[in-house]
Amino acid sequence: MNAIPQDLRSRREFDLSINWTDAGPFLALGALLLIGYLINPDFLSATNLGNVVARSAFIAIIAVGATFVISSGGLDLSVGSMAAFITGVMIMCMNGLAGDYGGWAIPIGMAVALFVGLFCGLVNGLIVTVGKIEAFIATLGTMGIFRALITYMSDGGTIPIDRSLREAYRPVYFGTVAGIPIPILVALAVAAVGAFILYKTKYGRRCAAVGANEDVARYSGISVVNTRTIAYMIQGACVAVAAMCYVPRLGAATPTTGLLWELQVITAVVIGGTVLRGGKGRVWGTVVGAVVLELIANLMVLSDLVSEYLVGAVQGAIIIIAMLIQRFSKK
């Protein structure tokens, strides 16, 4: 038999490696942009798209962390409540340091937020792995705990950032670099780091292996406890980064901060191509999924075809449809 030329063989392998399911989020994004333009030409204006992508940055950052958790076979329903709790702790810390440390209170508060996020993720991870409690139940419990803590800390009201820090902190959300809003740059940086870890490191491969088959991974010498616990800590760190960017937007933490972010995060991850049962993660697809969700909400406001009060219902329907697509494509 004649040997297949190496370049032809490589090209054929490349062609066969194209996965239309993975390309789905990007195709959906393109279709949504086209539909939005046909309904309202202002939909594609630079101002509108910039605002939409900036608003989606918080969900995108958290969803990158959720990609690790879900691809490792876990689930975290506490991210919205965790964001509220971290935001409250960070603002209280900055306010307490504002008088003595001035502008240094902001970076110190950010460092505290990151530490609290890692700690919250560690707690979730240990409850799931060492405590051997189902992730759904464990994070449902911590969701209630985090939400109760921020309600207690704020006495049912708000925790506003100190006036002396507002102007100095304002650029973290409203500032730009080369015309690009800072939250977008932060989201891209988080996604780039997340993609590198998930695709190019041993931990990323272990994460997918644990999610695909926990027993096989354990027999292969992979520590399931360590792998999943680290995934939850990555999730906590991402929540903390999102909280840092979110504070200047409202200038306060409230008991309703981050409400229903859990639904948006999980929906973005599923739309992005990450399998909810674990074993496969798509970081850039997750980011696109977050943008798609915000574009849909924006289109609902601009078009008046559907009430903006039904955004949550639409997001719930999207995650159900995405799960059905995953199941039938698997078959």
C-alpha positions in Angstrom: 0.0 0.0 0.0 1.1 3.6 -0.7 2.0 5.5 2.4 -0.1 8.6 3.0 2.1 11.8 2.8 2.8 13.2 6.2 1.4 16.7 5.4 -1.8 15.1 4.0 -2.1 12.9 7.1 -1.6 15.9 9.4 -4.2 17.9 7.5 -6.7 15.1 7.7 -6.1 14.7 11.5 -6.7 18.5 11.9 -9.9 18.3 9.9 -11.2 15.5 11.9 -10.4 17.3 15.1 -12.9 20.1 14.4 -15.7 19.8 16.9 -18.8 21.7 15.9 -20.2 21.3 19.4 -17.2 23.3 20.7 -17.7 25.9 18.0 -21.4 26.3 19.0 -20.9 29.2 21.4 -19.0 31.2 18.8 -21.6 30.5 16.2 -24.4 31.4 18.6 -22.5 34.7 19.3 -22.3 35.5 15.6 -26.0 34.7 15.0 -27.1 36.7 18.0 -25.1 39.8 16.8 -26.8 39.5 13.4 -30.3 39.1 14.9 -29.7 42.0 17.2 -28.6 44.2 14.3 -31.7 43.3 12.3 -34.0 44.1 15.2 -32.2 47.3 16.3 -29.1 48.7 14.4 -28.0 50.4 17.7 -27.4 47.0 19.1 -24.0 46.8 17.3 -22.9 50.3 18.3 -19.5 50.5 20.0 -21.0 52.1 23.1 -23.6 49.4 23.5 -21.3 46.5 22.9 -18.7 47.9 25.2 -21.2 48.3 28.0 -22.6 44.8 27.4 -19.2 43.1 27.5 -18.1 45.1 30.5 -21.2 44.0 32.4 -20.6 40.4 31.4 -17.0 40.5 32.7 -18.1 39.7 36.3 -19.9 36.6 35.3 -17.2 35.6 32.9 -14.5 35.8 35.6 -16.5 33.7 38.0 -17.5 31.3 35.3 -13.8 30.6 34.5 -13.4 29.3 38.0 -16.7 27.4 37.7 -15.2 25.7 34.6 -12.5 24.1 36.8 -15.1 23.0 39.4 -17.5 21.5 36.9 -14.9 19.9 34.7 -13.6 18.1 37.8 -17.0 16.7 38.5 -18.1 19.3 41.1 -20.6 22.1 41.3 -20.8 25.4 43.2 -24.1 27.1 43.9 -22.6 29.5 46.4 -20.7 31.9 44.0 -23.3 34.7 44.2 -23.5 34.7 48.0 -19.8 34.3 48.2 -19.3 37.4 46.0 -21.6 39.4 48.3 -19.7 38.2 51.4 -16.3 38.9 49.9 -17.4 42.3 48.8 -18.7 43.2 52.3 -15.5 42.0 54.0 -13.3 43.9 51.5 -15.3 47.2 51.9 -15.3 46.9 55.7 -11.5 46.3 55.6 -10.8 49.3 53.3 -13.0 51.6 55.3 -11.3 50.6 58.5 -7.8 51.3 57.0 -8.8 54.4 55.1 -7.9 56.8 57.9 -4.5 55.5 58.7 -3.3 54.1 55.3 -5.0 56.3 52.8 -4.8 55.0 49.3 -3.0 51.9 50.5 -6.3 50.7 51.9 -7.4 49.7 48.4 -4.6 47.2 47.6 -4.7 45.9 51.1 -8.5 45.4 50.8 -8.0 43.6 47.5 -5.4 41.3 49.1 -7.8 40.5 51.9 -10.6 39.8 49.3 -8.3 37.3 47.5 -7.5 35.6 50.8 -11.1 35.4 51.8 -12.0 34.0 48.4 -9.4 31.3 48.6 -10.5 30.4 52.1 -14.2 30.2 51.1 -13.2 28.0 48.1 -11.1 25.8 50.5 -14.0 25.4 52.8 -16.3 24.4 50.0 -13.7 22.0 48.6 -13.0 20.3 52.0 -16.7 19.9 52.7 -17.2 18.1 49.3 -14.0 16.1 49.3 -13.1 15.3 52.9 -16.7 15.5 54.2 -17.9 13.5 51.2 -21.1 15.5 50.9 -22.7 16.0 47.5 -21.5 19.2 45.9 -25.1 20.3 45.3 -26.0 20.0 49.0 -22.7 21.3 50.4 -22.6 24.5 48.3 -26.4 25.0 48.8 -25.6 25.1 52.5 -22.6 27.5 52.2 -24.7 29.6 49.9 -27.1 30.2 52.8 -24.3 30.8 55.2 -22.5 33.4 53.0 -25.8 35.2 52.3 -26.7 35.3 56.0 -23.2 36.6 56.9 -23.5 39.6 54.5 -27.0 40.3 55.8 -25.7 40.2 59.4 -22.6 42.4 58.5 -24.8 45.0 56.8 -27.6 44.7 59.4 -29.9 44.1 56.5 -28.9 47.4 54.8 -25.8 48.4 52.9 -22.0 48.6 53.5 -20.9 51.7 51.4 -17.3 52.3 50.5 -15.7 55.3 52.3 -16.1 58.6 50.5 -12.3 59.2 50.6 -11.7 55.9 48.6 -14.4 56.2 45.9 -12.6 58.4 43.4 -9.4 56.4 43.8 -11.2 53.1 43.3 -13.5 54.3 40.6 -11.1 53.5 37.6 -11.1 49.8 38.5 -14.6 49.6 36.8 -15.0 52.8 34.9 -11.4 53.2 33.7 -10.0 52.1 30.3 -6.7 51.1 28.8 -6.3 51.9 25.1 -10.0 52.5 25.0 -10.8 49.0 26.5 -12.7 49.0 29.8 -10.6 47.5 32.6 -13.1 44.8 33.6 -12.9 43.4 30.1 -9.1 43.3 30.3 -9.2 41.6 33.7 -11.7 39.0 32.4 -9.4 38.3 29.4 -6.4 38.0 31.7 -8.2 35.6 34.0 -9.4 33.5 31.0 -5.9 33.4 29.5 -4.4 32.1 32.8 -7.3 29.7 33.3 -6.9 28.3 29.7 -3.2 27.9 30.2 -3.7 26.0 33.5 -6.5 23.8 32.1 -5.0 23.0 28.8 -1.2 23.1 29.3 -0.5 21.9 32.8 -0.6 18.5 34.6 -3.2 19.9 37.0 -5.5 20.7 34.1 -5.3 17.1 32.8 -5.8 15.7 36.2 -8.9 18.0 36.6 -10.4 16.5 33.5 -9.5 13.0 34.4 -11.1 13.2 37.8 -14.3 14.6 36.3 -14.4 12.0 33.6 -14.0 9.0 35.9 -13.1 9.4 39.5 -12.2 5.8 40.2 -9.9 5.5 37.1 -8.2 8.7 38.1 -7.6 7.4 41.6 -6.2 4.1 40.4 -3.9 6.2 38.1 -2.4 7.8 41.2 -4.3 11.1 41.0 -5.4 12.6 44.3 -9.1 13.3 43.8 -9.2 15.2 47.1 -6.4 17.6 46.2 -7.6 18.1 42.6 -11.2 19.0 43.5 -10.2 21.1 46.5 -7.8 23.1 44.3 -10.6 23.6 41.8 -12.9 25.1 44.4 -10.0 27.3 45.6 -9.6 28.6 42.0 -13.3 29.2 42.0 -13.0 31.2 45.2 -10.1 33.3 43.8 -12.1 34.1 40.6 -15.1 35.2 42.7 -12.7 37.5 44.7 -11.3 39.0 41.5 -14.9 39.6 40.2 -15.8 41.2 43.5 -12.8 43.6 43.3 -14.0 44.8 39.9 -17.6 45.0 40.9 -17.3 47.2 44.0 -16.9 50.6 42.1 -20.0 49.9 40.0 -22.4 50.3 43.0 -20.0 51.5 45.6 -21.5 49.3 48.3 -22.2 45.7 49.4 -25.8 44.6 50.1 -27.6 41.4 51.0 -28.8 41.2 47.4 -25.4 41.6 45.8 -24.7 38.7 43.4 -28.3 37.4 43.6 -28.9 34.7 41.0 -25.3 34.9 39.8 -25.2 31.1 40.3 -27.7 30.6 37.5 -25.8 32.9 35.1 -22.5 31.3 35.9 -23.6 27.7 35.4 -25.5 28.8 32.2 -22.4 30.5 30.8 -20.3 27.4 31.5 -22.8 25.0 29.9 -23.3 27.3 26.8 -19.5 27.4 26.5 -19.3 23.6 25.9 -18.2 22.4 29.4 -20.0 19.1 30.2 -22.0 19.5 33.4 -21.2 16.0 34.5 -17.5 16.7 34.3 -14.5 15.6 32.3 -14.4 18.4 29.8 -13.8 22.1 30.2 -13.8 25.0 27.7 -12.6 28.2 29.2 -12.9 30.5 26.1 -16.3 29.0 25.4 -17.3 29.9 28.9 -16.3 33.5 28.4 -18.3 33.6 25.1 -21.2 32.1 27.0 -21.2 34.9 29.5 -21.2 37.5 26.8 -24.1 35.7 25.0 -26.2 35.8 28.2 -25.6 39.5 28.6 -26.3 40.2 24.9 -29.6 38.3 25.2 -30.6 40.4 28.2 -29.6 43.6 26.3 -31.5 42.6 23.2 -34.6 42.0 25.3 -34.3 45.6 26.6 -33.7 47.1 23.2 -36.3 45.2 21.3 -39.3 45.2 23.7 -40.2 41.8 22.3 -40.0 40.2 25.7 -40.2 41.9 29.1 -36.9 42.5 30.7 -38.4 41.1 33.9 -38.3 37.7 32.2 -34.5 37.6 31.8 -34.2 35.0 34.5 -36.8 32.8 32.9 -34.9 33.1 29.6 -31.6 32.1 31.2 -33.3 29.2 32.9 -34.7 28.0 29.6 -31.3 28.4 27.9 -29.5 26.1 30.4 -32.2 23.5 29.9 -31.9 23.7 26.2 -28.1 23.6 26.4 -28.3 20.5 28.5 -30.6 18.8 26.1 -28.2 19.6 23.2 -25.3 18.1 25.2 -27.3 15.0 25.9 -28.5 14.4 22.3 -25.1 15.3 20.8 -23.5 12.7 23.1 -25.9 10.1 21.9 
